[in-house]
Amino acid sequence: MIIDPEVAQIPESTAIGISIGGLLGAWLLYNAIWRSPIGKAPTLATLLSIGIVIAGGALYFTFFSGRAAYIHVGVLIGTLMTGNVWFVILPSQRELIAATREGREQDPAIGYQAKQRSVHNNYFTFPLLFIMLSGHFPSTFSHPKGWLILAVLSAGSAGIRYFMNIRFSEPRWLWPAFGTFAATAAVVVVMLGDRNILSAGAGRASPVPFTEVAEIMHRRCTPCHSETPTDATYKIAPNGVAFDTPEQIVSKADAIKERAITLKNMPLANVTGMTTEERETLRAWIDQGAKGP
């Protein structure tokens, strides 16, 4: 599911390398920033850390499918959080406890660094939770501007965390924080309500003849979904679904829209190379009533 030929035609080894290398590189760079003198300038270090996440997201959205890009951004954030716990927070706690037991003076820098990383994890939590849930909402990762939805919702969810953090200590900032959250929610609702917003080109409006639909289905889908599959992997139609006849195609119109248009996870890994224009043709045919011959 990582590779989508419509996004980038790359071999599996390259995709795996980008996945592992991106995560490892992000942690090493992030950790180096906060352990260096730059870490003593929290505003600059924070902006650089956000830049690392944005750069990772740009890398993933350039080479991976939308769904895989979302998951990888989540894994990147989770990697930073895990690294903070394993390599900073827990070792710092152990050292402070050991100093207390041995009667040594505690190093305040160690405690400060652990607190610093704990604050980071506090703000990482809600964006990570959203990304974990996003797999159940294909309207996000399959949107033409899925990366923008991810950015807006990540910022908004971090804002919710901030709202929760200051609700007792800094009540004067509650309304600005709530206003930011409301604006974020409004932007997302508008974007999800119109899949063409901020995207290039308009959807197909001209009538779609069934012959055109049948040609797409037989070229892109029946290599697997047929009574006699020609695909080297599948010897029988997956889940018993076949598109050999007009009746079979029409009866599965809703499933076709969900899998090939909304989720875009069919054809599997897009092995048959279904194009964006072909998906749009199927969408238009279904929205026009999914009429047979």
C-alpha positions as CSV (number, residue, x, y, z in Angstrom):
1,M,0.0,0.0,0.0
2,I,3.0,2.3,0.2
3,I,3.6,2.6,-3.5
4,D,1.1,4.4,-5.8
5,P,2.2,4.6,-9.4
6,E,0.1,7.7,-9.8
7,V,2.3,9.4,-7.3
8,A,5.7,7.9,-8.0
9,Q,6.8,4.8,-9.8
10,I,9.5,3.5,-7.5
11,P,10.7,0.0,-6.7
12,E,9.9,-1.6,-3.3
13,S,13.5,-1.3,-2.1
14,T,13.4,2.4,-2.7
15,A,10.1,2.8,-0.8
16,I,11.5,0.8,2.1
17,G,14.7,2.9,2.1
18,I,12.8,6.1,2.2
19,S,10.6,4.8,5.0
20,I,13.5,3.7,7.3
21,G,15.9,6.4,6.3
22,G,13.3,9.2,6.8
23,L,12.4,8.0,10.3
24,L,16.0,7.5,11.4
25,G,17.2,10.8,9.9
26,A,14.3,12.7,11.5
27,W,15.2,11.4,15.0
28,L,18.9,12.0,14.6
29,L,18.4,15.6,13.4
30,Y,15.7,16.4,15.9
31,N,17.8,15.0,18.8
32,A,20.9,16.8,17.6
33,I,19.1,20.1,17.5
34,W,17.8,19.9,21.1
35,R,21.2,18.6,22.5
36,S,23.1,21.4,20.8
37,P,23.3,25.0,21.8
38,I,20.3,25.7,19.6
39,G,18.2,23.8,22.2
40,K,18.8,26.7,24.6
41,A,16.8,28.9,22.2
42,P,13.4,27.1,22.4
43,T,11.6,29.2,19.8
44,L,14.2,28.5,17.1
45,A,14.6,24.9,18.1
46,T,10.8,24.4,18.0
47,L,10.6,25.9,14.5
48,L,13.4,23.7,13.3
49,S,11.6,20.7,14.8
50,I,8.4,21.6,13.1
51,G,10.4,21.9,9.9
52,I,11.7,18.4,10.3
53,V,8.1,17.0,10.5
54,I,7.1,19.1,7.5
55,A,10.1,18.0,5.5
56,G,9.3,14.4,6.4
57,G,5.7,14.9,5.3
58,A,6.9,16.5,2.0
59,L,9.1,13.5,1.4
60,Y,6.4,11.0,2.0
61,F,3.7,12.8,0.0
62,T,6.2,13.0,-2.9
63,F,6.8,9.3,-3.1
64,F,4.0,7.4,-1.3
65,S,0.3,7.0,-1.5
66,G,-1.8,9.4,0.5
67,R,-2.7,6.8,3.0
68,A,0.9,5.7,3.5
69,A,2.1,9.3,3.7
70,Y,-0.4,9.9,6.6
71,I,0.7,6.8,8.4
72,H,4.4,7.6,7.9
73,V,4.0,11.1,9.3
74,G,2.3,9.5,12.3
75,V,5.1,7.0,12.7
76,L,7.7,9.9,12.4
77,I,6.0,11.7,15.3
78,G,5.7,8.4,17.2
79,T,9.4,7.8,16.6
80,L,10.3,11.2,18.1
81,M,8.1,10.6,21.1
82,T,9.6,7.1,21.7
83,G,13.1,8.4,21.3
84,N,12.4,11.1,23.8
85,V,11.3,8.6,26.4
86,W,14.0,6.0,25.8
87,F,17.0,8.2,25.3
88,V,16.2,11.3,27.3
89,I,13.3,11.1,29.8
90,L,14.0,7.7,31.4
91,P,17.8,8.0,31.5
92,S,17.4,11.5,33.1
93,Q,15.0,10.1,35.7
94,R,17.4,7.2,36.5
95,E,20.3,9.6,36.9
96,L,18.4,12.0,39.2
97,I,17.2,9.1,41.3
98,A,20.7,7.7,41.5
99,A,22.1,11.2,42.5
100,T,19.5,11.4,45.3
101,R,20.3,8.0,46.6
102,E,24.1,8.6,46.5
103,G,23.8,12.0,48.2
104,R,25.1,13.8,45.1
105,E,23.9,17.2,43.9
106,Q,21.4,16.8,41.1
107,D,22.4,18.3,37.7
108,P,19.5,20.8,36.9
109,A,20.4,20.6,33.2
110,I,19.3,16.9,33.2
111,G,16.0,17.6,34.7
112,Y,15.4,20.6,32.4
113,Q,16.1,18.5,29.3
114,A,13.7,15.7,30.5
115,K,11.0,18.3,31.1
116,Q,11.6,19.8,27.7
117,R,11.1,16.5,25.9
118,S,8.0,15.7,28.1
119,V,6.5,19.0,26.9
120,H,7.2,18.0,23.3
121,N,5.5,14.6,23.7
122,N,2.6,16.4,25.3
123,Y,2.0,18.4,22.1
124,F,2.8,15.5,19.8
125,T,0.0,13.4,21.4
126,F,-3.1,14.8,19.8
127,P,-1.7,15.1,16.2
128,L,-0.5,11.5,16.5
129,L,-4.0,10.3,17.7
130,F,-5.7,12.1,14.8
131,I,-3.4,10.4,12.3
132,M,-4.0,7.0,13.9
133,L,-7.7,7.5,13.4
134,S,-7.4,9.0,9.9
135,G,-7.2,5.5,8.3
136,H,-10.9,5.2,9.0
137,F,-11.7,8.5,7.2
138,P,-10.6,8.2,3.6
139,S,-12.0,11.7,2.9
140,T,-8.8,13.0,4.6
141,F,-5.9,11.1,3.0
142,S,-7.6,10.6,-0.4
143,H,-8.5,14.3,-0.7
144,P,-6.7,16.1,-3.6
145,K,-5.1,18.3,-0.9
146,G,-4.7,15.6,1.7
147,W,-1.4,17.0,2.8
148,L,-3.1,20.4,3.6
149,I,-5.8,18.7,5.6
150,L,-3.1,16.9,7.6
151,A,-1.3,20.1,8.3
152,V,-4.4,22.0,9.3
153,L,-5.7,19.2,11.6
154,S,-2.3,18.6,13.1
155,A,-1.9,22.3,14.0
156,G,-5.5,22.4,15.3
157,S,-5.1,19.3,17.4
158,A,-1.9,20.7,18.9
159,G,-3.9,23.8,19.6
160,I,-6.5,21.8,21.5
161,R,-3.7,20.4,23.6
162,Y,-2.5,23.9,24.3
163,F,-6.1,24.9,25.2
164,M,-6.2,22.0,27.7
165,N,-2.8,22.9,29.2
166,I,-3.7,26.6,29.9
167,R,-7.4,26.3,30.9
168,F,-6.6,26.8,34.6
169,S,-3.2,28.6,34.6
170,E,-3.8,31.1,31.8
171,P,-7.5,31.7,31.4
172,R,-7.1,34.9,29.5
173,W,-5.8,32.9,26.5
174,L,-8.8,30.5,26.4
175,W,-10.9,32.4,24.0
176,P,-8.1,33.0,21.4
177,A,-7.2,29.3,21.7
178,F,-10.8,28.3,21.2
179,G,-11.2,30.7,18.3
180,T,-8.2,29.1,16.6
181,F,-9.7,25.6,17.1
182,A,-13.1,26.8,15.7
183,A,-11.4,28.3,12.6
184,T,-9.4,25.1,12.1
185,A,-12.6,23.0,12.3
186,A,-14.4,25.3,9.8
187,V,-11.5,25.1,7.3
188,V,-11.6,21.3,7.4
189,V,-15.4,21.0,7.1
190,V,-15.3,23.2,4.0
191,M,-12.5,21.2,2.4
192,L,-14.0,17.8,3.1
193,G,-17.4,19.1,1.9
194,D,-15.9,20.0,-1.6
195,R,-13.3,17.6,-2.8
196,N,-12.5,19.9,-5.7
197,I,-11.6,22.9,-3.5
198,L,-8.0,24.1,-4.0
199,S,-7.5,21.3,-6.5
200,A,-6.6,21.7,-10.2
201,G,-9.2,21.0,-12.8
202,A,-12.9,20.2,-12.5
203,G,-14.7,16.9,-12.3
204,R,-16.1,15.4,-15.5
205,A,-19.6,16.6,-16.2
206,S,-20.3,15.1,-19.6
207,P,-22.4,11.9,-19.8
208,V,-20.4,8.7,-19.5
209,P,-21.5,5.8,-21.7
210,F,-21.3,2.3,-20.2
211,T,-19.1,1.1,-23.0
212,E,-16.3,3.5,-21.7
213,V,-16.9,2.2,-18.1
214,A,-16.8,-1.4,-19.2
215,E,-13.5,-0.8,-21.1
216,I,-11.9,0.6,-18.0
217,M,-13.1,-2.2,-15.8
218,H,-12.0,-4.9,-18.1
219,R,-8.6,-3.3,-18.6
220,R,-7.9,-2.4,-15.0
221,C,-10.0,-4.7,-12.9
222,T,-10.8,-8.0,-14.6
223,P,-7.2,-9.2,-14.6
224,C,-7.9,-10.2,-11.0
225,H,-11.7,-9.8,-10.7
226,S,-12.9,-12.4,-13.2
227,E,-14.1,-15.9,-13.5
228,T,-10.9,-16.5,-15.3
229,P,-8.2,-14.2,-13.9
230,T,-5.1,-13.5,-16.0
231,D,-3.1,-12.1,-13.0
232,A,-0.1,-14.2,-12.0
233,T,-1.0,-13.9,-8.3
234,Y,-4.8,-14.5,-8.2
235,K,-6.1,-17.8,-9.6
236,I,-9.6,-17.1,-8.4
237,A,-11.4,-13.7,-8.1
238,P,-10.7,-12.1,-4.7
239,N,-13.7,-12.3,-2.4
240,G,-15.6,-13.9,-5.3
241,V,-16.1,-10.5,-7.0
242,A,-16.0,-10.5,-10.8
243,F,-16.6,-7.8,-13.4
244,D,-17.1,-10.0,-16.5
245,T,-20.6,-8.9,-17.3
246,P,-22.5,-5.5,-17.3
247,E,-24.8,-6.8,-14.6
248,Q,-21.8,-7.6,-12.3
249,I,-20.3,-4.1,-12.8
250,V,-23.6,-2.2,-12.2
251,S,-24.4,-4.3,-9.1
252,K,-21.0,-3.3,-7.5
253,A,-21.1,0.4,-8.4
254,D,-21.1,1.5,-4.7
255,A,-18.1,-0.8,-3.9
256,I,-16.3,0.4,-7.0
257,K,-16.7,4.0,-5.8
258,E,-15.5,3.2,-2.3
259,R,-12.4,1.2,-3.3
260,A,-11.3,2.7,-6.6
261,I,-12.3,6.3,-6.1
262,T,-12.6,7.2,-2.5
263,L,-10.0,4.9,-0.9
264,K,-8.0,4.5,-4.1
265,N,-6.7,1.1,-2.9
266,M,-8.0,-0.8,-5.9
267,P,-6.5,-2.0,-8.1
268,L,-4.3,-3.3,-5.3
269,A,-1.1,-1.3,-5.4
270,N,-2.5,0.0,-8.7
271,V,-0.7,-2.9,-10.5
272,T,-2.8,-2.3,-13.7
273,G,-2.1,1.4,-13.7
274,M,-5.5,2.9,-13.4
275,T,-5.2,6.6,-14.1
276,T,-6.7,9.6,-12.4
277,E,-8.8,10.3,-15.5
278,E,-10.2,6.8,-15.4
279,R,-11.1,7.1,-11.8
280,E,-12.9,10.3,-12.5
281,T,-14.7,8.7,-15.4
282,L,-15.9,5.9,-13.0
283,R,-16.9,8.5,-10.4
284,A,-18.9,10.5,-13.0
285,W,-20.7,7.3,-14.2
286,I,-21.7,6.3,-10.7
287,D,-22.9,9.8,-9.8
288,Q,-24.9,9.9,-13.0
289,G,-26.8,6.8,-11.8
290,A,-24.5,3.9,-12.7
291,K,-26.6,2.9,-15.7
292,G,-25.9,-0.2,-17.7
293,P,-25.9,-0.7,-21.5
